[in-house]
Amino acid sequence: MEATPSFRRVPGSEDLLLQHTPHAASVSAAIKAATVRFVAKAPEEVGRDVVAHVVSQGGDPGNSMLVLSQSTMQFGKYRVQTLQWLLTNDMGYAVSLVTSHQREQEGDSSMANKDALISYACAFPDVASAVRDQRAQDVARLRSSQPSQEDLRLVAFGVHKDLAWRDLRACHWRAASVCVRGHRRSCLVHLQLKVLLPEAWKQSLPKEQHEWIARALFIRNRIGKLELTSDLRLWWFPPQPRLIHNQPPASPGPFCHPLFLWMPCRMWAFKLTCTQPECLGHKLTGVGLYKTVRRVLSIDGWYDVATEYLECHRCKKKVAGWSSHVLNQLDPAHRSHFPAILTYGVLRLMRERTLGNSATQLYNTLCEQHSEAWMQRSLQYLAEFEPFLA
């Protein structure tokens, strides 16, 4: 096993050939087209892998040059390739990287002084612990900058400083309410706004629905995974407003509307079957919640409808719990529970097709009832704020 790469040279000269090989071009194109996200390994993990590889090939792990030659790239267009492979197949890219890194080191005249500071400060366990905490906070801050991941930020103070806000809210809510005081109160308010909802539901549900639905339907299990409560029912209603408020209401409770949860397979253990001819009645099984929550029109307002996802393991076809393939397999008693088949409540108003009972009349009636209900909710909401306006 050799540590020296196979140098390519310009024909008729001793100069190194900087142009990449066709193999290097194909490797770079394949990495660029890859759809799986690459996660760089820690230096310690890379070192262990390299030593194990050298030993497996019969090499000497004590030979530092041999170990370096088999180290793998963790960045750039040739990641996962060894340093020996890089110098063999694209010397120009390697020279560019080395030149750039040397320029960075030479441009920072305080580099040696910073290295001395690291050696001295980290010799003390307390300082080393503080540095580890800071690095953990930096990593968490980077992760929390992603969409819908804000609660991954660390608490960073008190006895729960090493916990993310998400974990603190799920497992240590009572302790958090004790340790958060004074200027940290804003952190608690920020924490309360983070709700336990599937990400897809957050996109399809109105924001005023998030908090109460999360509290009513979802919990975290022992390993922190989000799951649906076992105490299921069809209709879920938002909490009723308090009769007396000691502080301004934090959420628009009067404007929240009910949720209808339709899960015939999980709730009643129906043996539903696939309707595809090639499946011959193969059983449908639940595979989680349907990603989209539908908004349905009622007589004087709206309600949301959520359902389960069912899958046939033979043909891999998935259907929503409210699809006709599922509803047609239910008996009339259970099917009648489903309220949103073209909104029966609204269509009942058009049963009598007498003079004047037209679609326009129906539209005007719905507008009037929706407007009246909205005015009542607005009046209730403003009345709750009135004592605090003085």
C-alpha positions as CSV (number, residue, x, y, z in Angstrom):
1,M,0.0,0.0,0.0
2,E,1.6,3.2,-1.2
3,A,1.2,6.8,0.2
4,T,2.5,8.5,-3.0
5,P,-0.1,9.5,-5.6
6,S,0.4,8.8,-9.3
7,F,1.5,12.2,-10.6
8,R,0.5,13.2,-14.1
9,R,2.9,15.5,-15.9
10,V,2.8,17.7,-19.0
11,P,4.1,15.8,-22.0
12,G,7.7,16.7,-22.6
13,S,8.1,18.5,-19.3
14,E,8.6,17.9,-15.6
15,D,5.7,20.2,-14.7
16,L,2.6,18.6,-13.1
17,L,-0.5,18.3,-15.2
18,L,-3.2,20.4,-13.5
19,Q,-6.1,19.4,-15.7
20,H,-8.6,16.9,-14.2
21,T,-9.1,13.4,-15.5
22,P,-12.3,12.3,-17.2
23,H,-12.9,10.0,-14.2
24,A,-12.7,13.1,-11.9
25,A,-15.3,14.9,-14.1
26,S,-17.7,12.0,-13.9
27,V,-17.3,11.7,-10.1
28,S,-17.9,15.5,-9.7
29,A,-21.0,15.3,-11.9
30,A,-22.4,12.3,-9.9
31,I,-21.9,14.1,-6.6
32,K,-23.5,17.3,-7.9
33,A,-26.6,15.3,-9.1
34,A,-27.0,13.4,-5.9
35,T,-30.3,14.0,-4.1
36,V,-29.3,12.7,-0.7
37,R,-27.9,15.4,1.6
38,F,-24.2,14.8,2.5
39,V,-23.3,15.1,6.2
40,A,-19.7,15.7,7.0
41,K,-18.1,13.5,9.5
42,A,-16.3,14.8,12.6
43,P,-12.4,14.7,12.4
44,E,-12.2,12.0,15.1
45,E,-14.6,9.8,13.1
46,V,-12.7,10.3,9.9
47,G,-9.4,9.4,11.7
48,R,-10.9,6.2,13.0
49,D,-12.3,5.2,9.6
50,V,-8.9,5.9,7.9
51,V,-6.9,3.8,10.4
52,A,-9.4,0.9,10.1
53,H,-9.1,1.1,6.3
54,V,-5.3,1.1,6.4
55,V,-5.2,-1.9,8.7
56,S,-7.7,-3.8,6.5
57,Q,-5.5,-3.2,3.5
58,G,-2.4,-4.5,5.3
59,G,-0.9,-1.0,5.7
60,D,1.0,0.4,8.7
61,P,-1.3,2.6,10.8
62,G,1.9,4.2,12.3
63,N,2.9,5.6,8.9
64,S,1.5,9.2,9.1
65,M,1.9,9.8,5.3
66,L,0.0,6.6,4.5
67,V,-2.8,7.5,6.9
68,L,-3.0,11.0,5.4
69,S,-3.2,9.6,1.9
70,Q,-6.3,7.6,2.8
71,S,-8.1,10.4,4.5
72,T,-11.4,11.3,2.8
73,M,-12.6,14.7,1.6
74,Q,-15.5,16.1,3.7
75,F,-16.3,19.1,1.5
76,G,-16.2,20.3,-2.1
77,K,-17.0,18.6,-5.4
78,Y,-14.9,15.5,-4.6
79,R,-16.2,14.7,-1.1
80,V,-15.7,11.1,0.1
81,Q,-12.7,10.6,-2.2
82,T,-9.2,10.1,-0.6
83,L,-6.5,12.8,-0.7
84,Q,-4.3,10.4,-2.7
85,W,-7.2,10.1,-5.3
86,L,-7.5,13.9,-5.4
87,L,-3.8,14.5,-6.2
88,T,-3.9,11.7,-8.8
89,N,-7.1,12.9,-10.6
90,D,-7.3,16.7,-10.2
91,M,-4.1,18.3,-9.2
92,G,-5.4,21.7,-10.2
93,Y,-8.2,21.6,-7.7
94,A,-5.8,20.4,-5.0
95,V,-3.3,23.1,-5.6
96,S,-6.1,25.7,-5.6
97,L,-7.3,24.5,-2.2
98,V,-3.9,24.4,-0.6
99,T,-3.0,27.9,-1.9
100,S,-6.3,29.3,-0.6
101,H,-5.8,27.8,2.8
102,Q,-2.2,29.0,3.1
103,R,-3.3,32.5,2.1
104,E,-5.9,32.5,4.9
105,Q,-3.3,31.4,7.5
106,E,-0.8,34.0,6.3
107,G,-3.3,36.8,6.2
108,D,-4.1,36.3,9.9
109,S,-1.0,37.4,11.8
110,S,-2.6,36.5,15.1
111,M,-3.1,32.8,14.3
112,A,-0.2,31.7,16.4
113,N,-1.4,33.8,19.3
114,K,-4.9,32.4,19.0
115,D,-3.5,28.9,19.1
116,A,-1.6,29.7,22.3
117,L,-4.8,31.1,23.8
118,I,-6.7,27.9,23.0
119,S,-4.0,25.7,24.5
120,Y,-3.8,27.8,27.7
121,A,-7.6,28.4,28.3
122,C,-8.7,24.8,27.5
123,A,-6.2,23.5,30.0
124,F,-8.7,24.5,32.7
125,P,-11.8,22.2,32.8
126,D,-14.2,25.0,33.6
127,V,-13.1,27.0,30.5
128,A,-13.3,23.9,28.3
129,S,-16.8,23.2,29.5
130,A,-17.9,26.8,28.7
131,V,-16.4,26.5,25.2
132,R,-18.3,23.2,24.7
133,D,-21.6,24.9,25.8
134,Q,-20.9,27.8,23.4
135,R,-20.3,25.5,20.5
136,A,-23.5,23.6,21.3
137,Q,-25.4,26.8,21.3
138,D,-23.9,27.8,18.0
139,V,-25.0,24.5,16.4
140,A,-28.5,24.8,17.9
141,R,-28.8,28.4,16.7
142,L,-27.9,27.3,13.1
143,R,-30.4,24.5,13.2
144,S,-33.1,26.7,14.6
145,S,-32.7,29.2,11.8
146,Q,-34.4,26.6,9.5
147,P,-38.1,27.1,8.8
148,S,-40.4,25.7,11.6
149,Q,-37.4,24.7,13.7
150,E,-37.2,27.8,16.0
151,D,-37.8,25.7,19.1
152,L,-34.5,23.8,18.6
153,R,-32.6,26.8,20.1
154,L,-31.1,26.0,23.5
155,V,-32.5,27.5,26.7
156,A,-28.9,28.6,27.5
157,F,-29.5,29.6,31.2
158,G,-30.4,28.0,34.5
159,V,-30.5,24.3,35.3
160,H,-32.1,23.5,31.9
161,K,-29.5,25.4,29.8
162,D,-28.5,22.3,27.8
163,L,-32.1,21.6,26.7
164,A,-33.8,22.8,23.6
165,W,-37.0,24.8,24.1
166,R,-38.8,21.9,22.3
167,D,-37.6,19.4,24.8
168,L,-38.2,21.7,27.8
169,R,-41.7,22.3,26.7
170,A,-42.5,18.7,26.2
171,C,-40.8,17.2,29.3
172,H,-40.1,19.9,31.8
173,W,-43.0,22.4,31.5
174,R,-43.5,22.8,35.3
175,A,-39.8,23.2,36.0
176,A,-39.5,25.8,33.1
177,S,-42.3,27.9,34.6
178,V,-40.3,28.0,37.9
179,C,-37.0,29.0,36.5
180,V,-38.2,31.6,34.0
181,R,-38.5,35.0,35.7
182,G,-38.3,38.7,35.0
183,H,-36.6,39.5,31.7
184,R,-36.8,35.8,30.8
185,R,-40.6,36.0,30.7
186,S,-40.5,36.8,27.0
187,C,-38.7,33.5,26.5
188,L,-41.6,31.6,28.2
189,V,-44.1,33.4,26.0
190,H,-42.0,32.5,22.9
191,L,-42.0,28.9,24.2
192,Q,-45.7,28.8,24.6
193,L,-46.2,29.7,21.0
194,K,-44.4,26.6,19.8
195,V,-47.1,24.0,19.2
196,L,-47.0,20.3,18.8
197,L,-48.5,19.9,15.3
198,P,-47.4,18.0,12.2
199,E,-45.6,20.4,9.9
200,A,-48.1,19.7,7.1
201,W,-51.0,20.6,9.4
202,K,-49.4,24.0,10.2
203,Q,-49.5,24.8,6.5
204,S,-53.2,24.0,6.0
205,L,-54.7,25.1,9.4
206,P,-55.3,28.7,10.2
207,K,-52.9,30.0,12.8
208,E,-55.6,30.6,15.4
209,Q,-56.3,26.9,15.3
210,H,-52.8,25.7,16.0
211,E,-52.5,26.0,19.8
212,W,-55.8,24.5,20.9
213,I,-55.6,21.6,18.4
214,A,-52.0,20.8,19.4
215,R,-52.9,20.7,23.1
216,A,-56.1,18.6,22.5
217,L,-54.9,16.0,20.0
218,F,-51.1,15.6,20.2
219,I,-48.6,14.4,22.8
220,R,-44.9,13.4,22.8
221,N,-44.0,9.9,23.7
222,R,-41.0,8.8,25.8
223,I,-38.5,9.2,22.9
224,G,-39.9,12.7,22.0
225,K,-41.8,11.6,18.9
226,L,-45.0,13.4,18.1
227,E,-48.1,11.1,18.3
228,L,-51.9,11.3,18.3
229,T,-53.6,11.0,21.7
230,S,-55.3,7.6,22.3
231,D,-58.5,9.2,23.6
232,L,-60.1,9.8,20.2
233,R,-63.5,11.2,19.3
234,L,-65.2,12.6,16.2
235,W,-65.8,16.3,17.2
236,W,-63.2,18.5,18.9
237,F,-64.2,22.0,20.1
238,P,-61.9,24.9,21.1
239,P,-61.8,25.7,24.8
240,Q,-64.6,28.0,26.0
241,P,-63.5,31.6,27.0
242,R,-63.3,32.4,30.7
243,L,-66.1,34.3,32.3
244,I,-63.7,36.6,34.1
245,H,-60.2,37.6,32.7
246,N,-57.4,38.8,34.9
247,Q,-55.3,39.8,31.9
248,P,-56.0,40.4,28.2
249,P,-56.7,37.2,26.3
250,A,-53.6,35.9,24.5
251,S,-55.4,34.1,21.7
252,P,-58.4,34.8,19.6
253,G,-60.6,32.2,21.2
254,P,-64.0,33.3,19.9
255,F,-62.7,33.0,16.3
256,C,-61.6,29.4,16.6
257,H,-63.8,26.8,15.0
258,P,-64.4,23.0,15.6
259,L,-62.3,20.2,14.2
260,F,-63.9,16.9,12.9
261,L,-61.4,14.0,13.1
262,W,-62.4,11.2,10.7
263,M,-60.5,7.9,11.3
264,P,-62.9,5.0,10.6
265,C,-60.1,2.4,10.6
266,R,-58.5,3.5,13.9
267,M,-61.6,4.5,15.7
268,W,-63.9,1.5,14.9
269,A,-61.3,-1.0,13.6
270,F,-63.2,-1.4,10.3
271,K,-61.7,-4.0,7.9
272,L,-61.3,-1.8,4.8
273,T,-60.0,-3.3,1.6
274,C,-58.3,-2.1,-1.5
275,T,-60.6,-1.5,-4.5
276,Q,-57.9,-2.2,-7.2
277,P,-58.8,-5.3,-9.2
278,E,-55.4,-6.8,-9.0
279,C,-55.4,-6.7,-5.1
280,L,-58.4,-8.9,-4.7
281,G,-59.6,-7.2,-1.6
282,H,-56.3,-6.8,0.2
283,K,-56.6,-5.1,3.6
284,L,-55.9,-1.4,4.0
285,T,-53.8,-0.4,7.0
286,G,-53.3,3.0,8.6
287,V,-50.0,4.8,7.8
288,G,-50.5,8.0,9.8
289,L,-52.4,11.3,9.3
290,Y,-53.4,12.7,6.0
291,K,-51.2,15.8,5.4
292,T,-54.0,18.2,4.4
293,V,-56.7,19.5,6.7
294,R,-59.8,20.6,4.8
295,R,-61.9,23.6,5.6
296,V,-65.6,23.0,5.3
297,L,-68.5,25.5,5.1
298,S,-71.3,25.1,7.6
299,I,-74.6,27.1,8.2
300,D,-73.1,29.9,10.2
301,G,-69.3,29.3,10.1
302,W,-66.6,26.9,9.3
303,Y,-65.0,23.7,10.6
304,D,-61.9,21.8,9.8
305,V,-61.8,18.1,8.8
306,A,-58.8,15.9,9.3
307,T,-58.4,12.2,8.4
308,E,-56.1,9.2,8.3
309,Y,-54.0,7.9,5.5
310,L,-54.6,4.2,4.5
311,E,-52.3,2.1,2.3
312,C,-52.6,-1.2,0.5
313,H,-49.3,-3.0,1.1
314,R,-49.7,-5.0,-2.1
315,C,-50.2,-2.3,-4.7
316,K,-48.8,0.5,-2.4
317,K,-51.7,2.8,-3.3
318,K,-52.7,5.3,-0.6
319,V,-56.2,6.7,0.0
320,A,-57.5,9.3,2.4
321,G,-60.1,8.3,5.0
322,W,-62.7,10.5,3.4
323,S,-62.4,9.1,-0.1
324,S,-65.3,7.4,-1.7
325,H,-63.4,4.1,-1.8
326,V,-63.5,4.2,2.0
327,L,-66.9,5.7,2.6
328,N,-68.6,3.2,0.3
329,Q,-67.4,0.3,2.5
330,L,-69.0,1.7,5.7
331,D,-72.5,0.8,6.9
332,P,-75.1,3.6,6.7
333,A,-75.0,4.2,10.5
334,H,-71.3,4.9,10.6
335,R,-71.2,6.7,7.3
336,S,-73.8,9.1,8.5
337,H,-71.3,10.4,11.1
338,F,-69.3,12.0,8.3
339,P,-70.7,15.5,7.9
340,A,-68.9,16.9,4.9
341,I,-70.3,15.0,1.9
342,L,-71.1,18.1,-0.1
343,T,-72.0,19.7,3.2
344,Y,-75.4,18.2,3.9
345,G,-76.4,21.0,6.3
346,V,-76.2,23.6,3.5
347,L,-77.9,21.4,0.9
348,R,-80.9,20.7,3.2
349,L,-81.8,24.4,2.7
350,M,-82.4,23.7,-1.0
351,R,-84.7,20.7,-0.6
352,E,-87.8,22.8,-1.2
353,R,-87.4,24.1,-4.7
354,T,-90.2,26.6,-4.4
355,L,-90.4,30.0,-6.0
356,G,-87.6,32.2,-4.7
357,N,-85.6,29.4,-3.1
358,S,-82.8,29.6,-5.6
359,A,-79.0,29.4,-5.4
360,T,-78.9,33.1,-5.0
361,Q,-81.3,33.0,-2.1
362,L,-79.2,30.3,-0.5
363,Y,-76.0,32.4,-1.0
364,N,-77.7,35.4,0.6
365,T,-78.9,33.4,3.6
366,L,-75.5,31.9,4.2
367,C,-73.8,35.4,4.0
368,E,-76.4,36.8,6.5
369,Q,-75.9,34.0,9.0
370,H,-72.1,34.0,8.7
371,S,-72.0,37.8,9.1
372,E,-74.2,37.6,12.2
373,A,-72.1,34.9,13.8
374,W,-68.9,36.8,13.0
375,M,-70.3,40.0,14.6
376,Q,-71.2,38.0,17.8
377,R,-67.7,36.7,18.0
378,S,-66.2,40.1,17.4
379,L,-68.4,41.6,20.1
380,Q,-67.4,38.9,22.6
381,Y,-63.7,39.4,21.8
382,L,-63.8,43.2,22.2
383,A,-65.7,42.8,25.4
384,E,-62.9,40.7,26.9
385,F,-60.4,43.5,26.1
386,E,-62.5,46.4,27.3
387,P,-61.6,46.2,31.0
388,F,-57.9,46.5,30.1
389,L,-58.1,49.6,27.8
390,A,-58.4,52.1,30.6
